[in-house]
Amino acid sequence: MTNDQDSFLRATMGAMDLVYNLSRRLVRSREEAEDLAQDTYLAAFRAWTERRR
């Protein structure tokens, strides 16, 4: 795992349930909520790594 990955996980780990629960309220199925939460974290990680460059 890279330093960016480690620091991102440390900074966001506490929000994972919140992101999933909010996603679950926005879409109909568990699978869609998981996809939405994953897409959200991917976008956040990309922004995180861009900011750190």
Buried (B, 14 or more C-beta within 10 A) or exposed (E): EEEBEEEBEEEBEEEEEEBBEBBBEEBEEEEEBBEBBEEBBEEBBEEBBEEEE
